[in-house]
């Protein structure tokens, strides 16, 4: 049986069954393009972090026993000042420290993360490493979190890329908490038979729920939108897992009750307020969708790490509910920052007085960022903001059993417009679009592949705005028949 790693430990804390399955090799996950890209970015951030310590020694040994032995030898050597990937075994547990730095006889442990914001989960990560290191006989004096500095810009020296924060107090407090379950985690993840899964609120956040307790479940209580943990726990304690079992007396918000009532009756319901929401739209209508790219290391100057940079848009235009549709589009040159050019083209393509229809507030956020970046275009861009109408609140007037409490465009489109889908597209989601353009910008594609991917990006973005056109048609039909 494999050793307990950080991932296995923390997943077992989250769910005994999930931890057991991971340790016993019962979970095989195929990583998406976006996940692989994030891993590649993480590796590059770690490499750059290590470059700040040129005297550092990397523990390269592949086997854990050899890496642990090499670590012990280096720690015992007074000439060792910096270690990378120091390895600590303790019973069934194994941990690696990103960076260890010796200072006047004490050791600093540094956890490197390819993020600009500290997260609670980072405390757990550092606490696990510290706990196992302590169990192996090594106790760092200080524990620091190294993140990407949001003030970094391309061209600055590598040391400006990072910012360190002392997290010793928070981490050691979590270590004490983890000590109380240290032995039990080993026990529960190593028993011969898989622990029986127990439905908890955590299941709602588990990516494996559909292959576990959620397999074959219909109208699950997790489909209730914005339901709080306390309410979920009360339902589970009462043995209720299906929306059909929820009693009328159970306290729900008006929106939650609409979803529950819709599921129970099995029929679509339309809120009469839909007509008023649709009347806000002025014709001609401009259906707009942006795609963006964001990377840990900025692709171009004057851009912050992970800043969302618009690189393309699709625009369907319709003069009236029944008129012909025209289409315009823009896709940036991946070799340069094209935001000013994109903004200028956008202003020209949106010329007029009609409503600009989007899905969510994302497009408004992107245009607002362009206003701050380009003062020479700010007046024209600002005029677009007041014309934006979000179609999603209109969709929220529709309750449908097959929405499962959600209203994202990928969920509602196959229900309301079954003849239009993203099936067959080479690029079929925003994450893949981001990764594709980033790789193009980084020069990771040959010319032939780049040409094919550009066409795929244009087709995907075009599908997003066509989806809005068709959804608007359906909504208009609902109110016309009333």
PEVENUR-V265504 format. One record per helix or strand of 2 or more residues. SS is the DSSP state (H for helix, E for strand). FROM is the first residue (numbers start at 1). LEN is the number of residues. If there is no record, write none. Layout:
BEGIN
SS/FROM/LEN
SS/FROM/LEN
END
This chain:
BEGIN
H/6/9
H/16/8
H/33/19
E/57/2
H/64/13
E/82/9
E/93/11
E/106/7
H/120/16
E/142/7
H/158/4
E/162/5
H/168/12
H/182/9
H/201/5
H/209/3
H/221/3
H/229/9
H/243/3
H/254/12
E/269/2
H/273/7
E/285/9
E/309/10
E/325/7
H/339/11
E/356/3
H/362/12
H/375/11
E/388/3
H/392/4
E/398/2
H/401/3
H/409/8
H/430/12
H/447/34
END
